[in-house]
Amino acid sequence: MSRSLPIVERFHSLQGEGAHAGRSAFFIRLASCKVGCAWCDTKTSWSAKSHPIETILTLAKDVVKAEEDGAAFVVLTGGEPLHHNLEPLCDEIKNQTSIPIHLETSGVDELTGSPNWVTLSPKRHAPPRHNLLIACDEIKVVIDSKEDLVFAEEISLEAIAAKKDYQKPLLFLQPSWKNKTGHDLAIEFVKKNSEWRLSLQTHKWLGVL
């Protein structure tokens, strides 16, 4: 298993989205993504070859430092982080600290590593694997059009059925950034469907990373 990973960036900021929005977090953005969302705001992360390789030991030490500086958890994001085997990184982080590990994924690959919280952000053109529907703690669907609302309903029902007796995931709709159609659709849907919540990219509104 690889002891190094291609890294776009790592930084200490606030979680801007979903159930943990507003909390102090340390982000590790891994390079490589084959999902290819047209509205993606981090397209620079798609190519692994364009970014430096960092050792897992270095990344874990950075997480320890971030926890000392007040981070409540570390977020593994991308790109698509599950294009990589996250077992070594998660193991090294847990060897050095007890900080919770959060994973943000589209769910197109098998789950690796041992995250404490899984945010599933499924895509209509690249549906998630069954085991990610079981593992996810929250589902966050980006809304661009009415078709995305239909997909959100379908995927939430699939996840609830997959989990069976396990706790149901929290459900979020997130309007695509600067998309008025998505903004209006998400708000109206949440108003009429009490099991869903609205997720906004608050870090962008605040002007922070």
SULSUL-V682434 format. One record per pair of residues at least 24 apart in sequence whose ideal C-beta (glycine too) atoms are under 10 Angstrom apart, sorted by sequence separation. I is the first residue (numbers start at 1). J is the second residue. D is the distance in whole Angstrom. If there is no record, write none. Layout:
# SULSUL-V682434
I|J|D  I|J|D
This chain:
# SULSUL-V682434
6|30|7  7|31|7  8|32|9  30|54|10  80|104|9  81|105|6  82|106|8  85|109|10  88|112|9  89|113|7  90|114|5  105|129|10  107|131|9  108|132|8  111|135|5  124|148|6  127|151|9  135|159|10  149|173|8  171|195|6  172|196|7  173|197|8  174|198|8  175|199|9  177|201|6  5|30|6  6|31|4  74|99|6  75|100|10  76|101|7  77|102|9  78|103|10  79|104|10  80|105|7  81|106|10  82|107|8  83|108|8  84|109|9  85|110|9  86|111|9  87|112|5  88|113|8  90|115|7  107|132|4  111|136|9  123|148|9  133|158|6  134|159|8  148|173|8  170|195|9  171|196|5  172|197|5  173|198|6  174|199|4  175|200|7  176|201|9  5|31|8  6|32|6  28|54|9  63|89|9  67|93|10  71|97|10  73|99|6  74|100|7  75|101|8  76|102|7  77|103|8  78|104|7  79|105|10  80|106|6  82|108|7  83|109|6  86|112|5  87|113|5  90|116|10  106|132|9  107|133|7  124|150|9  125|151|10  133|159|4  136|162|9  148|174|10  170|196|9  171|197|7  172|198|7  173|199|7  174|200|7  175|201|9  178|204|9  5|32|9  72|99|8  73|100|4  74|101|6  75|102|5  76|103|5  77|104|4  78|105|8  79|106|10  80|107|9  82|109|4  85|112|5  86|113|3  87|114|8  105|132|7  124|151|4  127|154|9  128|155|7  132|159|9  133|160|9  135|162|9  136|163|9  148|175|10  168|195|8  170|197|7  172|199|4  174|201|7  177|204|6  51|79|9  60|88|10  71|99|7  72|100|7  73|101|7  74|102|7  75|103|8  76|104|7  77|105|8  78|106|9  80|108|7  81|109|9  82|110|7  84|112|8  85|113|8  86|114|8  107|135|9  123|151|9  124|152|9  127|155|7  130|158|8  133|161|8  134|162|5  135|163|9  148|176|9  171|199|10  172|200|10  177|205|10  30|59|10  60|89|7  63|92|9  64|93|8  67|96|9  68|97|9  71|100|10  73|102|5  74|103|10  75|104|6  76|105|8  80|109|7  82|111|7  84|113|9  86|115|8  103|132|10  107|136|7  122|151|8  130|159|10  133|162|4  134|163|6  139|168|10  140|169|10  170|199|10  56|86|10  59|89|6  60|90|10  63|93|5  67|97|6  72|102|10  82|112|7  105|135|9  122|152|9  124|154|9  128|158|9  132|162|9  133|163|7  134|164|9  137|167|8  139|169|5  140|170|9  141|171|8  142|172|10  143|173|5  28|59|6  48|79|8  57|88|10  60|91|9  61|92|9  62|93|10  63|94|10  66|97|9  67|98|9  81|112|9  82|113|8  105|136|9  124|155|9  127|158|9  128|159|9  131|162|9  135|166|9  137|168|10  138|169|5  139|170|7  140|171|8  141|172|7  142|173|8  143|174|7  144|175|8  145|176|9  28|60|10  45|77|9  46|78|9  47|79|9  56|88|5  57|89|10  60|92|4  61|93|10  64|96|5  65|97|10  67|99|5  81|113|9  103|135|9  107|139|9  122|154|10  123|155|10  130|162|6  134|166|7  137|169|6  138|170|4  139|171|5  140|172|4  141|173|6  142|174|5  143|175|5  144|176|5  9|42|9  45|78|6  46|79|7  56|89|5  59|92|8  60|93|5  63|96|7  64|97|5  66|99|8  67|100|10  103|136|9  122|155|5  136|169|5  137|170|7  138|171|7  139|172|7  140|173|8  141|174|7  142|175|8  143|176|6  149|182|10  8|42|7  28|62|8  45|79|4  46|80|9  56|90|9  58|92|10  59|93|8  60|94|9  63|97|6  81|115|10  103|137|9  104|138|10  122|156|10  135|169|9  136|170|9  138|172|6  139|173|10  140|174|6  142|176|5  145|179|9  148|182|7  152|186|9  9|44|9  28|63|8  42|77|9  44|79|9  45|80|9  48|83|8  54|89|10  56|91|8  57|92|6  60|95|7  61|96|7  64|99|8  102|137|9  120|155|8  134|169|10  142|177|9  144|179|6  146|181|9  160|195|10  8|44|7  9|45|9  26|62|7  42|78|8  43|79|10  45|81|10  48|84|9  56|92|5  60|96|5  61|97|10  63|99|6  102|138|10  104|140|8  122|158|9  133|169|8  143|179|8  145|181|7  146|182|10  149|185|6  153|189|9  8|45|5  26|63|6  42|79|7  55|92|9  56|93|9  60|97|8  76|113|8  122|159|9  142|179|9  144|181|7  145|182|7  148|185|8  149|186|8  152|189|8  156|193|10  7|45|10  8|46|10  26|64|10  28|66|10  57|95|10  63|101|9  143|181|8  144|182|5  148|186|9  6|45|9  8|47|10  26|65|9  27|66|9  40|79|10  57|96|9  76|115|7  120|159|8  143|182|4  146|185|6  149|188|9  156|195|8  8|48|9  26|66|4  75|115|10  142|182|8  143|183|8  145|185|7  149|189|6  153|193|8  156|196|8  6|47|9  7|48|10  25|66|8  26|67|7  74|115|10  80|121|10  143|184|9  144|185|9  148|189|10  152|193|10  6|48|4  8|50|8  9|51|9  24|66|9  73|115|10  74|116|10  75|117|9  77|119|9  143|185|5  144|186|10  5|48|9  6|49|8  8|51|5  24|67|10  26|69|8  35|78|9  73|116|8  143|186|5  146|189|10  153|196|9  6|50|8  7|51|6  8|52|9  10|54|8  26|70|9  27|71|9  35|79|9  36|80|10  73|117|7  75|119|8  77|121|10  142|186|9  143|187|10  149|193|10  152|196|8  6|51|5  7|52|6  24|69|9  25|70|10  26|71|4  33|78|6  34|79|9  35|80|6  141|186|9  5|51|9  6|52|7  7|53|8  24|70|5  25|71|6  26|72|9  28|74|7  29|75|9  30|76|7  32|78|7  33|79|4  34|80|7  80|126|9  143|189|8  5|52|10  6|53|6  7|54|4  24|71|5  25|72|6  26|73|8  27|74|8  28|75|7  29|76|9  30|77|7  31|78|7  32|79|5  33|80|4  82|129|9  143|190|10  149|196|10  4|52|10  5|53|7  6|54|8  7|55|10  10|58|10  23|71|9  24|72|5  25|73|6  26|74|5  27|75|5  28|76|6  29|77|5  30|78|5  31|79|5  32|80|7  33|81|9  35|83|9  107|155|9  4|53|5  5|54|6  10|59|7  23|72|5  24|73|8  25|74|7  26|75|7  27|76|8  28|77|7  29|78|6  30|79|5  31|80|10  32|81|9  34|83|7  120|169|7  4|54|6  5|55|8  12|62|9  23|73|7  25|75|5  27|77|6  28|78|9  29|79|7  30|80|8  31|81|10  32|82|10  33|83|7  82|132|8  119|169|9  2|53|9  4|55|5  5|56|7  7|58|9  11|62|10  30|81|5  32|83|5  118|169|9  119|170|9  121|172|9  3|55|6  4|56|6  7|59|7  10|62|6  20|72|8  25|77|10  29|81|8  30|82|9  31|83|9  32|84|7  107|159|10  2|55|10  3|56|5  4|57|9  10|63|9  12|65|9  20|73|7  28|81|8  30|83|8  31|84|9  119|172|9  121|174|8  2|56|8  3|57|7  4|58|9  5|59|7  12|66|5  30|84|6  1|56|9  4|59|9  7|62|10  11|66|9  12|67|10  20|75|9  141|196|9  143|198|10  10|66|8  15|71|10  30|86|9  143|199|10  12|69|6  15|72|9  139|196|10  140|197|10  142|199|9  12|70|8  13|71|9  14|72|10  15|73|8  141|199|9  12|71|6  30|89|9  138|197|9  140|199|6  142|201|10  15|75|7  28|89|8  138|199|9  12|74|10  13|75|10  10|74|9  10|75|10  28|93|9  9|77|10  8|77|9  37|106|8  8|78|8  35|105|10  5|76|10  8|79|7  35|106|5  7|79|10  34|106|10  35|107|10  6|79|8  26|99|8  28|101|10  33|106|8  35|108|6  25|99|10  34|108|8  35|109|10  25|100|10  27|102|9  29|104|10  33|108|9  34|109|9  5|81|9  26|102|10  6|83|10  25|102|7  27|104|9  6|84|8  121|199|10  5|84|6  23|102|10  5|85|9  20|100|10  119|199|10  5|86|9  2|84|7  20|102|7  1|84|10  2|85|7  5|88|9  19|102|10  40|123|10  1|85|6  4|88|9  5|89|7  18|102|9  37|121|9  1|86|10  2|87|10  3|88|6  4|89|10  1|87|6  2|88|7  3|89|9  18|104|8  35|121|10  37|123|6  1|88|5  2|89|9  15|102|8  17|104|9  35|122|10  36|123|9  37|124|10  38|125|9  1|89|10  35|123|6  37|125|8  3|92|9  15|104|10  36|125|8  37|126|8  1|91|9  35|125|8  36|126|8  35|126|5  34|126|8  20|117|7  19|117|8  18|117|9  20|119|9  19|119|8  18|119|6  17|119|8  40|142|9  18|121|9  39|142|7  15|119|10  17|121|9  37|142|8  39|144|6  38|144|8  37|144|9  1|112|9  20|137|10  19|137|8  20|138|9  18|137|9  19|138|5  18|138|6  17|138|10  18|139|9  19|140|9  18|140|5  17|140|7  41|176|9  40|176|10  41|177|6  39|176|5  41|178|10  38|176|10  39|177|8  37|176|9  39|178|10  39|179|7  39|182|9  19|169|10  19|170|5  21|172|10  18|170|8  19|172|7  18|172|6  17|172|8  18|174|8  17|174|6  41|201|8  41|204|8  19|197|8  21|199|7  18|197|9  21|200|8  19|199|8  21|201|9  22|202|7  18|199|5  21|202|6  22|203|10  17|199|5  18|200|10  21|203|9  27|209|8  16|199|9  17|200|7  16|200|8  17|201|6  22|206|10  16|201|5  17|202|7  16|202|5  17|203|8  15|202|9  16|203|3  17|204|10  14|202|8  15|203|8  16|204|7  14|203|6  16|205|8  13|203|7  16|206|8  14|206|8  16|208|8  13|206|10  16|209|9  14|208|6  13|208|6  14|209|9  13|209|5  11|208|10  12|209|9  11|209|5  9|209|8
